[in-house]
Amino acid sequence: MGAMMPVNAPEFPPEFKWINSEFSLSLEHFKGHPILLHFWTFCSVNCLEVLAELKKLEDEFSKKGLVVIGVQNAKFFHEQDFNNVKEACHRLNINHPVIVDEDMQISKKFAIRNWPTFVIIDCEGKIFNSVTGENKYDFLKEQISSLIINKNLPQVQLSNWGTIDDKFNFRYPTKAVATEINSNVFYFVSDTFNNRIVQLNYEGKFVTSFGEGILSSPLGCCIWKEELIVCDSGHHRVIAFDLEGKPQRKYRVLAGKGEKGLFEARSEYDAKLAPLNCPADVCVWGNHLAISCSGSNQIVQYIVKDDSVSHIAGSGREDLLDGPASFAALAEPSGVSAVSDTVLAFTDSETSSIRLIIKNWNETGKTMIVSLVGGGLFDFGFSDGLGAEAKMQHPLSCAWSPTSQNLYILDSYNNAMRIYSVGKDYLGTVPLSERLNEPSGITWFNGNLIITDTNSHRILIIHENDISQKEDIDSSNVTLVKQIFEGPFARITDYPKNNLNVNLV
């Protein structure tokens, strides 16, 4: 970071599409105001992590004339679709204008090479400074303050979400699990947008919700004994809810000190002092709990008997590198699923891969990482085939079936459900009668697969027998979705207007 030469900021292409604006904007629209550009991509956890800092800056400086504009870049094909970008902005509650940067033309003009990057433009339309990465709030605050000091700038009125009453619905759910309580089956859904857990009965009817005021962007979850374990990603911790408690469920912080960090190789912490970084998913793995930390590109385990958290895999470097687990490179690991007490499957979203952690490799006592599907950070697509040939696009979840011995994967940016046969080393696509929309969670329960269809705001239940009875895992026969749990979800269609007509679309 550092002060830049006072050159004019390149103007936005007038033909590019905008979100949160009814018309094409230009930097000239905001002449006389300091502007903060946020170059980001919605696949990246690092980009999403800075949104809280960005919102803090907006709240502090918007009344003093600051204008915030997002510049959405696309790494994956999925991110090039305007509707997908719009959905991401809604899901992330982004209210400021966002321009969709086609072929990264804007980024190239600004010489952007990494995400997230912030560029500050002064009141005369010249580039004032820039900085890349997370935890830049203090620097940005100082720089913005220097631009508005002694200036009496009017506030730019932009749109907001307004008030939405959806008490009995879930919005952008990310994971659902099931369990039996007093001989009755219940589903527990991470209602991510609403920062809570929603409990449904066997028919999918609303029972109750909990976690309000406790959770921030809850993601993966699992059942462990009589507790629901939830990844409280926004607070960088893991929470345990007592499933027997009524009406107010008791909870405890199982792991995480509430500040993101990085595990050193083979390090171990007292559970409540562990530097978890955006925990994305959790599952029971033997006598432990496996936790994926997408923000630090690592996987750790909660050791029950010691009440501690130890490092298992990932050096922190974002890449695809197999070998000894402590020094292997992962890239935003997301879903985790235990294959056995010594084998853990996980989706490595940024490398579009499925990988395994194997303890006691060949009885050597070593823990190793092995990739089944996927070749690297920019090796993605959509094709069936042998593991070395097949392609996925940003998978977010997986579930091992102990009955069929298959691994089911949600290929999120391909809006598809995939199936990997370990015996055949073959990745196929499960044909569904319902179209998925950026699904992000799958679990196996009593012969059923529970799919969280995130951007459709619903939960799908599939009987595994409808899949496993097919002779070929790449069959073109239609698999029926047996149950659909959804809202009714009150979609937002009308947005508040304002004088500048910069509104949500």
N, C-alpha and C positions, 0 to 999 in steps of 0.2 A: 504494500500500500504506500501511497505517497502522493503529494500534490502533483497534478498534471498540468501540462501546458494549457493556457487559456485559449482553447480552440472551440469553434462552434460545434455544438452537438449535432450529429447527423439527424435529419428529419425522418419521421416515420413514413413508410410507403403508404400513400392514401388508399390503395386498393386492399390493404390487409384488413382482416376481420378483427372486430373488437368484442370483448365480453364486458358487461357492466357499462355499456355505452350504446346509445341508440344510433350514433353516427360516428364516422371516422374522426379521430382526434389527431391533433398535431402538437408539436412542442410550442408552436406559435400561439395555440389556444391559451397556454399558461405562462406567457411572457410576463415577467414581473414577479413570478413566484419561483421559489426554489423547488426543484423536482428531484425525487428519489426514484431511480429506475431499479427494479428488482429483476434480474435475469435468472430464470429458474426453469426447472422441468419437473412435472408432477410425479415422475417415477422415483425421484431421488429423496430419500429420507433426509439428507442434509439440507435440501432446499425446503422441505416441509418444516424442519426444525427451526428455521429462522422466521417463520411466520409469526410466532408469538412476539419476537423482538420487533418485527415490522409493525405489528398491530400496536405495540407500545409506543413506537415512534409516531405512528399516525395519530393516536389518541393525544399525545403530548404536543405535537406541532401542527396538526391540521387547522386548529383555530388560529394559528399564527401564519397561515398561508402555504404550508407545505403541501405539495401534490405528490402522491405515490402512484406509480404506474408499474404494473407487472409486464414483463416481456417473456412469454412462454416459449421455450425452445423444445424441440422434440428429439429425443434419442431414439425411441421406438416408433414403429409404424403407427401404433395405436395412438400415440400422442400427436400425430399429424392431423387427426380428425377433429374438426372444430367442435362437434357435439361432445366429444370425449373431454376436450379441454374445458368446455362450459360446465360439464358435469363435475369435473374436478374442482373448479372454482366454487361451485355450489357446495360440494361436499366439505371443502376446506373453509367455507364461510369467508371467502375473499370478496370484499365489497368494492375495492378500488378498481379502476379500469385496467383491463389486461388485453394486450395486443398479442395475437398469435403470429409468431415470427416464422414465416414460411421459408424453408430452406436456410434458416438461420441468417437471413440477409442482414437483419438489424444487428445481430451479434457480431457478424463479420465487420460491419462498419465501425462498431465500438471496440473491436479487437478482443472480444470475450472468448476465453479459452476454458474457463472452469465455471461450474455451478455450485452454489449460488454466487453471483457477483452483484454488487451494488455500485451504481454510478450516480454521483451527485451532479446536478446541473444547476448553475447559479441563476440569479434573476435575469441575467442578460442572455441566457440561452447558451452559455459556454460550459464545457466540461470542467468541473471544479475539482473532483477527486473520485477515486474508486477504491473498492476493497473487495476481496474474495474470501468466502468461507463463513463459518458460524461464529457466534459469540462476538459480534462486531457492534453491539448496541452502543457501548460507550464511545467508540470511535465515531460512529455515525451521528450520535447525539452532539458531540463536540463540533463536528464539521457543519451540521445543519444549523446549530446555534450561532455559529460564526456568520452565517449568511443572513439570518433574520434579525440579528441584534440591531436595535435602534431603527428597525423598519416597521411601519404600521401597515401590514398587509391584510387585506380582507380574506376571510375563510372561503375556500372553494367548496361549495355544497355538492357533495356526491351522494349517491343513493345508499340505502341500507336494506337489510332484509325485512324490517318491519316485525310485527308480532305474529307468530305462528302457533296455533294451539293444536298440538298433535299428541296429547297426553297419552293416548292409548295406542300409539303407533310406534314403529321404529324407523329410523332414518339412517341410511348407509350402514347397515349392520355388517360386521366383519367376521364374526365367528359364532357358531352355535354348537352347544353340546347337549347331551341328554343323559338322564339318570333316573333311577327308580327311587321314589320316596314313599314309604308306607304302601308298597305294591302298586303305586301309580307312576306312570312315566311323565316326566316334565322336561321341557326344553328351556335352556338358558341362553339368551342371545346378547352378545355384546352390541349394544345400541350406541355405536361409536359417536355419531353426531350429537346425540343427546346426553352423552357422558353418563351412561347408566347401564344396568343389566335389566333385561325384560324377561320375565318368566312366563312361559306358555304351557298350557296343559297338552295332553296327547292329541287333542283335536286342533291345536293351534290357537286356542282362545287365550286372551290375556288373563293372567292370574294376578301378577303384581310386578312392580319394578323396584329396584334398590340400587344403591351406589351413588345417587344424586348428591352432589356436594363433596364426594369422596374421590371419584374417578375423573380422569381427564383423558379423553380419546382412548377408551379401553379397546384392546385388540384381542389377541388370542386368549383362550381360556381352556380349562380342563377340570374334570372332577377328580378329586383326590380325597379318599376316605369320605368324611361327611362335610367336605368343604368344596366350594367353587373357587378355583385359583384363577385370577384374572391379571393379565398384563396391563398395568396402568401406565401406558406408554408416555402420556404427557407429563407424568410425574416421575418417570424413570424408576419405577418400582413394581413389585408384584404384590397383590392384595389377596388375602384369603377371606372368603365370606362363609359364615356358618350357615349351612342349608337347613338346619333344624330350628333356627331361631325365628320366632314369630311374635308380633308382626314386624318388629324392627330387627333386621338381621345384624348380628354382631360381625365385626370384621377385625382383622389385624394385618399389619404390614409384615408380610412374610420375608421380603428381601428388597434391598435397594435403599440408598440413603437419600434419594430424591434429587441427586445431582448426577448428570451424565459423566462418564469417564471411560477409561480404557483399562482392561485387565492385562497385566504382564503375563508372559508365558508361565503356566503352571502356578499362578498365584492363587491365594485363597483368602477370603475375607469373612469376618463375622457377617452374617446375612444382612443385617440392617445397616452395615457400612459398605456394602458392595456397590461399586460404581457402575450400575446398570445403565445402558445407553439405548433408549427407545426399545424396550422389550416388546417383541412382536408376537411371540407365541410361546406356549408352555405345554408340556405333556409329561405324563408319568413315564419314567424310564428306569425300570428295575426298582431299586429302593430310593431313587432320586427323582428330582424334577429337572428336565432339560428346558433351558430358556434360551431363545434366540434373541440376540441383541443386534438389531439391524443397524443402529446408529454407529456402532463400533466394529461392525463386520466380524462378530464373534458369537460363539455359543458357550454358555456356561451351565453349571449344574448346581442345584440346591441340594445339599447333603443334609438329610433329615436328622441323623443322629448327632451331628455336630452343630446344627443350626448355622451352617456356613454356606458360602457360595464359592465354588472353585472354577477356574478357567479350564475349558476342555479344548476348544478349537478356535483358530483364527489369530493371526498376528496383529490384526487391525488394518493391514493393507487391503485395499479394495481390488480384488483380482480373482482369477481362478487358478489356484496352484494346489495340487494334491500332495500327499506325503504325510510326514509326521504332523499330527493335528495341531500341536502348539505353534508350529511355524507355517502352517498352510495359510493360503490367502482365500478369504471368503468375500462375497460382495452382497451386502444387505440380505443376510439369511432371514427368512420369514417363517414359513410353516415348518413345524417339527412333528414327527410321528415315530414312535418306537416300533421297530421291527422285532426286536428281541431285547433281552436284558443287556446285550453287548453291542447292538447295532441300532443306530438312530438314522432315519432318513430325514432330509430337510430340503426345502426349496431355496435355492440361492438366486434371488430374483434378478439382480442386476447382471448376472451372467446367464440368465435364462436356463438354469441347470437344475438337475436333481443329483444330490450327492449323499454320501453315507459317511457317518462317523463309526468306525469299528474299533471297539476296545479289544485288547489282548490279541492283536493282529498275529495270525499264525502261531498263537501261543508264545509270542515273544514278550508279552506284557506291554507292548507299545500300542498307542492309540493312533490310528491312521485315518486320513480322508481319502475317499475314492469317489470320483465322479461317474455317474451312470449315463447322463444325458447332458449335453452342453459343452461349448468349447471356449467361451471367453466373453468379455464384456460387450463385444459388438458382434457376437455370433448368435443371431436369433432369426426366427422365421416361424413357419407353420408347416410341418411335414411329419408324417409317420415314418417308421423305419427302425433299424437297429440303433442301439444307443449312441453309437459314434456318428450316426448320420441324421437322426431325427432332430427336429427343431421345435423350440417353444419360444414364447415371448412374455417375459416377466411373470413367471409362475409365482403364486403367493401362498399356496397351501398344498398339503399332501396328507393322505391317510392310508395307513397300512391295514389291509384286511387279513385277519388271522385265519379266516376260513378259505378264501381263494388264493391266499399268498400273493396277491397282486398289490401294487401301489397305485392309488388313485391320486391324480394331480389336478389342481385347478390352474389351467394355463390362462391366466387372468387377462392379458392383453390380446389374446386370441379369442376371448369369450368362449372358451372350450373346456370340456372335461376330458382329461387324458388318462390312459391306463398303461402302466408299465409292468410287463411280465418279466420277473426276475429270471425265470427258467429259460426264456427265449431271448432275453436281452432285447426286447422289442417294445417300442412306444407306439401306442395306437390312440385313436380318438373315439370317445364314446358318443355315438349319435343320440341326441336328445330331442324330444318333441317340443321342449321349451327352449327358446333362445336365451342364453345367459348374457349378462351385461356386467362385465368386469367383476366376476365372482372372486371372493377373497378368502373363503373359509370352507373346509370340508373335514368332516369327522365320520368315523365308522361307529355304529352302535347297533348291536343285536341284529346284524344282517342288513341294516339300512345305512345308506350314505346321506348325511345331512349337509346340504350345500347352502352356503350363504351367498345369495345373488345380490351383491352389494348395491349396484346402481339401479337395480329394480326394486330394492327395499323389500326383499322377501326371502323366505327360507323354503328350499325344495327338499323333499324326501324321496329317495330312490331306493327301491329294493335291489340289493346286489344280485339276486338270482336272475333278474331281468338282463343283467350284463354277463354274468359268468356262464350262463347256459349257451351262449353263442360259441360256435366252434372257433371262429376267428375273432381276435380282439379288435381287428380293424373292419368288422362287419358293417355293412351299410344299413342293416335293419334298425328300425326306430326303437329306442328305449323309452318307455313311458315314464313320465314323472308321476308318482302316485299321489303325492300331497303337495299342496302349495299353501304356505302360511304367509299372509300379507295383510297389511293395514286393516281397514282401508287407510291408505296413505294419502294425506292431503297435499297434493303437489302444489307448488307455488307457480301460479301463472300470471298474476298481476303484481306489479312491483310499484312502490311509491315513486311518485314523480318529483322532480325538483326543477329549479329555475334553469339549470344548465342542461337539463335533459340527459344527464349522464346516469343511465339507469341499468339495472340488471335486465338481461334479455331472457 
